[in-house]
Amino acid sequence: MRIAIVNDIELEIEVLRRTLKMHQEYDIIWTAKNGKEAIEKFQYIKPDLILMNLTMPLMDGSTATREIMKISPVAILIVTTSVSGNQGKVFEAMGYGALDVVSTPVLSPTGEVIGADDLIKKIEIFKKLINYHKVVPKNISKFSDNSQRTRLIAIGASTGGPKALSQIIEKIPFDIPAAIVIIQHVDAQFAIGLADWLTNYSSMPVKIAENCKSPDNGNIYVASTNDHLYLNSSGKFEYASEPLENHFRPSVDVFFNSLQANWIYPDVAVLLTGMGSDGAYGLRQLKKSGWHTIAQDEETSVVYGMPKAAKELNAASEILPIGEIADAIIKKIYLRRDNV
């Protein structure tokens, strides 16, 4: 796997080198001291993965991510020591196409690298994403229907998702008679930060989806652990580690499949920008069950992977640019309410 490092701090570059050298399958093909230099090198040699620092001189990691993704989509992992103080920048970078964020490993006084396991775990996940193949996820157990009157807007997203989500929820009225549930591929440690960040764009409260709680109209819920979120037969949120082999965590397919099994009313499901195919099969099942399904179009997707897979499966009732999705959601929610 060919990896590039973009970081202005020599010590951090050295720590990353040591971490990667422990694994023979990782090959560092170039390093850059800032985003501007990274863009220049990227145009000559494209890596499989870029480890991008967040704060750098001349051009920061968020801006560099945006410009690199314009040239050619590539897997980018933000690796930074300044996560807590720069959450806005973190989610801005993810909105431009960064896949995830992880803390930079550090050296202990004895020279031991601390935090290497977290970085390697992320890289291994991305290696699967880069070389992904379509696998039909296993069906979760069928549950009996429930009689909840809450309307649901289910949204799945991955690469580029935060920005796309913000463009949708900022247009949703606070009094819409529905709950929004967001399944965004993001590590659990950043889920609360994502919910807080989305609050800046929403007229509705943005909450973490809590175990054994039911979604209520007028609220937005964000999946918050590295397990999969689903709705059980009582219409309550639950988290489960199964399927273990699914490297998309939380999985959009798992949540969509649970709606198909347990949510008696067909409502609205949306699949946004992202690498891979997670959510496409679940979206198809929802469409077959009478849900109105929407996939983001290619032109406005940062990475046209998940919605493309949905298109190929004929899983989307509509394929729309990001700017039109909120209006389509609102129209369908009010239409379905009036018809029930």
Secondary structure per residue as TSV (DSSP state, phi and psi in degrees):
chain	resnum	aa	ss	phi	psi
A	1	M	-	360.0	125.5
A	2	R	E	-91.1	121.1
A	3	I	E	-122.4	139.5
A	4	A	E	-114.0	147.0
A	5	I	E	-117.8	128.3
A	6	V	E	-120.3	107.7
A	7	N	-	-162.6	139.5
A	8	D	S	-95.0	-1.1
A	9	I	-	-108.4	117.7
A	10	E	H	-59.4	-41.7
A	11	L	H	-62.0	-41.1
A	12	E	H	-68.0	-37.0
A	13	I	H	-61.4	-42.9
A	14	E	H	-65.1	-39.9
A	15	V	H	-62.9	-41.7
A	16	L	H	-65.3	-39.4
A	17	R	H	-60.2	-46.7
A	18	R	H	-61.3	-42.6
A	19	T	H	-62.2	-46.2
A	20	L	H	-72.1	-31.8
A	21	K	H	-68.4	-15.9
A	22	M	T	-72.5	-7.4
A	23	H	S	-128.3	113.8
A	24	Q	T	-64.6	-23.7
A	25	E	T	-77.7	-5.9
A	26	Y	-	-99.8	129.4
A	27	D	E	-124.9	114.7
A	28	I	E	-79.2	112.8
A	29	I	E	-94.6	-24.9
A	30	W	E	-166.4	161.1
A	31	T	E	-128.1	155.7
A	32	A	E	-140.9	149.1
A	33	K	S	-90.9	-10.7
A	34	N	S	-162.2	173.5
A	35	G	H	-63.5	-35.9
A	36	K	H	-63.3	-45.4
A	37	E	H	-65.6	-36.8
A	38	A	H	-62.3	-41.6
A	39	I	H	-61.8	-42.5
A	40	E	H	-62.3	-44.9
A	41	K	H	-71.2	-35.3
A	42	F	H	-60.7	-35.2
A	43	Q	T	-69.5	-19.5
A	44	Y	T	-96.9	-42.2
A	45	I	S	-133.8	113.5
A	46	K	-	-92.2	121.4
A	47	P	-	-84.4	172.3
A	48	D	S	-80.2	-30.9
A	49	L	E	-147.1	139.7
A	50	I	E	-114.7	126.9
A	51	L	E	-94.1	106.1
A	52	M	E	-108.5	121.6
A	53	N	-	-70.1	157.0
A	54	L	S	-90.4	-47.8
A	55	T	S	-107.5	119.0
A	56	M	-	-148.5	157.1
A	57	P	S	-72.9	162.5
A	58	L	S	69.0	-52.8
A	59	M	S	-153.1	122.2
A	60	D	-	-79.3	175.3
A	61	G	H	-66.9	-33.4
A	62	S	H	-65.6	-47.9
A	63	T	H	-65.3	-41.4
A	64	A	H	-62.5	-39.8
A	65	T	H	-59.7	-45.9
A	66	R	H	-58.8	-47.0
A	67	E	H	-71.1	-37.8
A	68	I	H	-66.4	-41.6
A	69	M	H	-66.2	-25.6
A	70	K	H	-68.4	-35.8
A	71	I	H	-72.3	-51.2
A	72	S	-	-167.4	127.8
A	73	P	-	-58.2	136.2
A	74	V	-	-150.8	154.4
A	75	A	E	-72.3	125.1
A	76	I	E	-126.8	127.4
A	77	L	E	-114.2	120.9
A	78	I	E	-75.2	122.2
A	79	V	E	-120.8	108.9
A	80	T	E	-147.0	153.6
A	81	T	S	-92.4	-3.0
A	82	S	-	-117.6	42.1
A	83	V	T	-64.6	-51.0
A	84	S	G	-63.1	-34.7
A	85	G	G	-90.9	-0.7
A	86	N	G	-135.7	40.3
A	87	Q	H	-63.0	-32.6
A	88	G	H	-61.2	-43.6
A	89	K	H	-66.7	-36.6
A	90	V	H	-59.2	-51.9
A	91	F	H	-75.0	-24.0
A	92	E	H	-64.6	-44.3
A	93	A	H	-63.3	-40.6
A	94	M	H	-66.2	-33.8
A	95	G	H	-65.1	-29.9
A	96	Y	H	-84.2	-10.5
A	97	G	T	132.8	-4.7
A	98	A	-	-63.6	140.0
A	99	L	-	-78.0	-37.3
A	100	D	E	-168.2	-178.4
A	101	V	E	-134.5	143.9
A	102	V	E	-145.9	150.9
A	103	S	E	-73.2	145.2
A	104	T	-	-69.9	131.2
A	105	P	-	-59.5	153.2
A	106	V	E	-129.0	161.2
A	107	L	E	-94.3	133.2
A	108	S	-	-79.1	167.6
A	109	P	T	-56.9	-24.0
A	110	T	T	-90.6	0.7
A	111	G	S	91.5	4.6
A	112	E	-	-79.7	139.7
A	113	V	E	-83.3	121.3
A	114	I	E	-106.1	130.9
A	115	G	S	96.3	4.6
A	116	A	H	-65.9	-36.6
A	117	D	H	-61.7	-39.5
A	118	D	H	-63.3	-42.5
A	119	L	H	-65.2	-47.1
A	120	I	H	-63.5	-39.0
A	121	K	H	-59.5	-43.1
A	122	K	H	-63.6	-44.7
A	123	I	H	-62.5	-39.3
A	124	E	H	-64.0	-37.6
A	125	I	H	-63.8	-43.8
A	126	F	H	-68.3	-31.2
A	127	K	H	-61.7	-37.6
A	128	K	H	-69.4	-37.7
A	129	L	H	-64.7	-43.3
A	130	I	H	-63.2	-37.4
A	131	N	T	-107.8	30.9
A	132	Y	-	-65.2	154.2
A	133	H	-	-133.1	149.0
A	134	K	-	-70.7	125.0
A	135	V	-	-129.1	127.9
A	136	V	-	-71.2	118.0
A	137	P	-	-65.1	150.6
A	138	K	-	-65.1	142.7
A	139	N	-	-71.7	133.9
A	140	I	-	-77.9	164.1
A	141	S	-	-59.5	142.4
A	142	K	-	-75.7	139.1
A	143	F	-	-120.1	162.0
A	144	S	-	-71.7	152.5
A	145	D	-	-63.9	154.5
A	146	N	-	-114.4	170.3
A	147	S	-	-114.5	28.2
A	148	Q	-	-60.3	139.4
A	149	R	-	-97.5	-3.6
A	150	T	-	-63.7	138.0
A	151	R	-	-89.6	147.4
A	152	L	E	-119.8	137.7
A	153	I	E	-118.6	106.8
A	154	A	E	-100.6	126.1
A	155	I	E	-126.6	125.6
A	156	G	E	-111.1	139.0
A	157	A	E	-153.7	158.6
A	158	S	-	-142.0	-118.2
A	159	T	T	-57.5	124.1
A	160	G	T	83.0	1.6
A	161	G	H	-63.0	-46.8
A	162	P	H	-52.9	-45.7
A	163	K	H	-65.1	-43.1
A	164	A	H	-62.9	-41.9
A	165	L	H	-61.9	-42.6
A	166	S	H	-63.0	-35.7
A	167	Q	H	-69.6	-26.2
A	168	I	H	-82.6	-53.4
A	169	I	H	-69.8	-22.6
A	170	E	T	-69.0	-15.8
A	171	K	T	-100.1	-8.3
A	172	I	S	-81.5	125.2
A	173	P	-	-67.8	147.8
A	174	F	T	-63.7	-25.3
A	175	D	T	-100.3	18.1
A	176	I	-	-61.8	134.9
A	177	P	S	-80.7	62.2
A	178	A	S	-161.5	160.1
A	179	A	E	-107.5	143.8
A	180	I	E	-107.4	129.8
A	181	V	E	-118.9	124.0
A	182	I	E	-108.9	125.2
A	183	I	E	-111.0	99.1
A	184	Q	E	-111.4	129.5
A	185	H	-	-66.3	101.6
A	186	V	-	-154.7	143.5
A	187	D	-	-62.8	148.6
A	188	A	G	-55.4	-34.8
A	189	Q	G	-67.8	-14.8
A	190	F	G	-108.7	0.2
A	191	A	H	-64.9	-43.6
A	192	I	H	-63.9	-40.4
A	193	G	H	-63.2	-37.0
A	194	L	H	-64.5	-44.1
A	195	A	H	-61.0	-43.5
A	196	D	H	-63.7	-41.2
A	197	W	H	-65.9	-42.3
A	198	L	H	-65.6	-25.8
A	199	T	H	-57.3	-30.7
A	200	N	T	-64.6	-19.7
A	201	Y	T	-109.4	-3.1
A	202	S	-	-114.8	142.4
A	203	S	S	-89.4	-5.0
A	204	M	S	-105.2	151.7
A	205	P	-	-62.8	137.1
A	206	V	E	-109.3	120.3
A	207	K	E	-124.7	163.5
A	208	I	E	-81.7	135.8
A	209	A	-	-71.0	112.4
A	210	E	-	-96.1	143.2
A	211	N	T	-57.1	133.4
A	212	C	T	71.0	13.6
A	213	K	-	-104.6	148.5
A	214	S	-	-97.3	144.5
A	215	P	-	-69.9	140.3
A	216	D	-	-120.9	147.9
A	217	N	T	-54.1	145.2
A	218	G	T	83.7	11.1
A	219	N	-	-130.0	152.1
A	220	I	E	-112.3	132.9
A	221	Y	E	-119.6	137.0
A	222	V	E	-116.7	128.7
A	223	A	-	-60.2	137.1
A	224	S	-	-127.8	6.5
A	225	T	S	-129.7	175.3
A	226	N	S	-85.6	2.6
A	227	D	S	-90.4	174.2
A	228	H	E	-87.9	138.4
A	229	L	E	-93.8	137.7
A	230	Y	E	-148.0	167.4
A	231	L	E	-103.1	130.9
A	232	N	-	-88.8	-174.1
A	233	S	T	-68.2	-14.3
A	234	S	T	-96.3	6.4
A	235	G	S	74.2	25.4
A	236	K	-	-111.1	151.7
A	237	F	E	-70.8	140.7
A	238	E	E	-143.4	153.5
A	239	Y	E	-114.8	141.7
A	240	A	E	-144.3	145.4
A	241	S	-	-77.1	-25.0
A	242	E	-	-76.1	145.1
A	243	P	S	-78.3	131.1
A	244	L	T	-64.9	-31.8
A	245	E	T	-77.9	-7.5
A	246	N	-	-80.5	111.1
A	247	H	-	-81.1	-7.1
A	248	F	S	-83.2	111.7
A	249	R	S	-135.9	122.6
A	250	P	S	-71.6	149.5
A	251	S	-	-88.9	132.0
A	252	V	H	-67.5	-40.6
A	253	D	H	-58.9	-43.8
A	254	V	H	-60.4	-44.0
A	255	F	H	-68.4	-45.4
A	256	F	H	-60.2	-41.1
A	257	N	H	-62.6	-36.5
A	258	S	H	-68.3	-32.4
A	259	L	H	-67.2	-42.3
A	260	Q	H	-61.6	-34.2
A	261	A	H	-81.5	-34.9
A	262	N	H	-120.0	-16.7
A	263	W	-	-96.8	111.1
A	264	I	-	-67.8	-30.0
A	265	Y	S	-97.5	129.2
A	266	P	-	-74.2	120.4
A	267	D	-	-117.9	-127.3
A	268	V	E	-128.9	131.1
A	269	A	E	-127.3	140.9
A	270	V	E	-131.0	137.3
A	271	L	E	-121.2	120.9
A	272	L	-	-106.4	-176.9
A	273	T	S	-46.2	142.7
A	274	G	B	168.3	153.3
A	275	M	S	-82.5	142.2
A	276	G	S	97.1	-154.6
A	277	S	-	-133.9	7.7
A	278	D	T	-56.7	132.1
A	279	G	T	99.3	-22.6
A	280	A	H	-66.8	-45.4
A	281	Y	H	-68.8	-40.0
A	282	G	H	-63.9	-37.8
A	283	L	H	-63.5	-40.0
A	284	R	H	-62.4	-41.1
A	285	Q	H	-64.4	-38.6
A	286	L	H	-66.1	-41.3
A	287	K	H	-60.1	-42.6
A	288	K	H	-63.5	-26.2
A	289	S	T	-89.2	4.2
A	290	G	T	100.3	1.6
A	291	W	-	-71.4	152.7
A	292	H	E	-89.1	118.6
A	293	T	E	-113.5	138.3
A	294	I	E	-128.9	135.0
A	295	A	E	-120.9	142.3
A	296	Q	E	-70.1	146.5
A	297	D	-	-80.3	168.9
A	298	E	T	-67.3	-41.1
A	299	E	T	-62.2	-36.6
A	300	T	T	-98.7	0.5
A	301	S	-	-84.4	134.5
A	302	V	S	-65.8	-44.2
A	303	V	S	-131.5	119.2
A	304	Y	B	-90.9	69.8
A	305	G	S	-110.4	-66.9
A	306	M	H	-61.1	-50.4
A	307	P	H	-67.0	-29.4
A	308	K	H	-65.2	-42.6
A	309	A	H	-61.8	-38.0
A	310	A	H	-64.8	-41.0
A	311	K	H	-62.3	-44.0
A	312	E	H	-64.4	-28.7
A	313	L	T	-89.4	2.4
A	314	N	T	55.2	41.2
A	315	A	-	-90.8	-10.5
A	316	A	-	-106.0	128.9
A	317	S	S	-68.9	-34.3
A	318	E	E	-137.5	145.4
A	319	I	E	-118.5	115.7
A	320	L	E	-132.5	151.9
A	321	P	-	-67.7	155.5
A	322	I	H	-56.6	-34.4
A	323	G	H	-68.4	-14.3
A	324	E	H	-107.2	-5.0
A	325	I	H	-70.2	-41.7
A	326	A	H	-59.7	-44.2
A	327	D	H	-62.2	-38.6
A	328	A	H	-66.3	-38.5
A	329	I	H	-62.8	-49.5
A	330	I	H	-59.1	-45.3
A	331	K	H	-58.4	-46.8
A	332	K	H	-71.0	-37.5
A	333	I	H	-63.8	-45.7
A	334	Y	H	-70.3	-36.5
A	335	L	H	-64.2	-44.3
A	336	R	H	-70.3	-33.1
A	337	R	H	-64.2	-42.1
A	338	D	H	-70.3	-22.4
A	339	N	T	-93.6	-1.7
A	340	V	-	-104.9	360.0
